[in-house]
Structure formats: structure tokens, C-alpha cells
Amino acid sequence: MKNTTVIVLLSILVAILLVTTTTFAVLYFTKDSNNDARVSSSDAEQECDAQMRTIVSAALIYTADTMYFPTSWNDLIPEYLNAKLYCPLDGTEYIIEWNNDAPPEISCPNHGAL
């Protein structure tokens, strides 16, 4: 009878330990993934700003070469940019106001203008 009681108590203790360990692991990894999401969003914002600056730089180089401001992506691709650029956060297309008299004005629906 004493052996059975010891086995039952040990089984309960092991079950409690497993539940506690599992709960701790879930809470720990959930907390880390939330922090990673915030870092990723910040990284995406920095990359987005860099890409918009790249578009403006390509437009200025185009202007220096041709003496005209670009009026569409076609003026920049493929000689000044390899491909059309999108916001790295979710692939949203940049809003670009092409103008014959000035460099393009660029903004991102997610991160705003430069």
C-alpha cells in the first residue's frame, strides 16, 4: 500500500512539473516572438526609407544624365534601378508623384513620406 501511494505522489509531482515547464516555455517563446515582430517592423521601416531614398537617387542620376526628370518607372528601369521597389513590410506599392519639373515625390502607405 505504501509503494502505491509513493508512486501516485511521484506521478502527480511529475505531472505538475511538466505542466509548469510547458507553461513557462509557452510564455517565454510567445514573449520573444512579440519582441521579434516589433524589431522586424522597425527594420522594415528603415529598409523602406532606404528604398525610397534609392528611388530618389536613381531619379537624380537619371536627371543628371538626361537633363530631364523621370516621368515613370520605365525611365529608371533597368538602367538606374534593377526592378520596381515595394515596401518591405507587406509588399505595398509606393505612391509616387512623377513630375516633369521636379524629382518624384515618394511616400509609403505604411511608413509615410521621406
Secondary structure as UniProt FT lines:
FT   HELIX           2..66
FT   HELIX           73..76
FT   TURN            77..80
FT   TURN            88..90
FT   STRAND          95..99
FT   TURN            100..101
FT   STRAND          102..108
FT   TURN            109..111
FT   STRAND          112..113
//
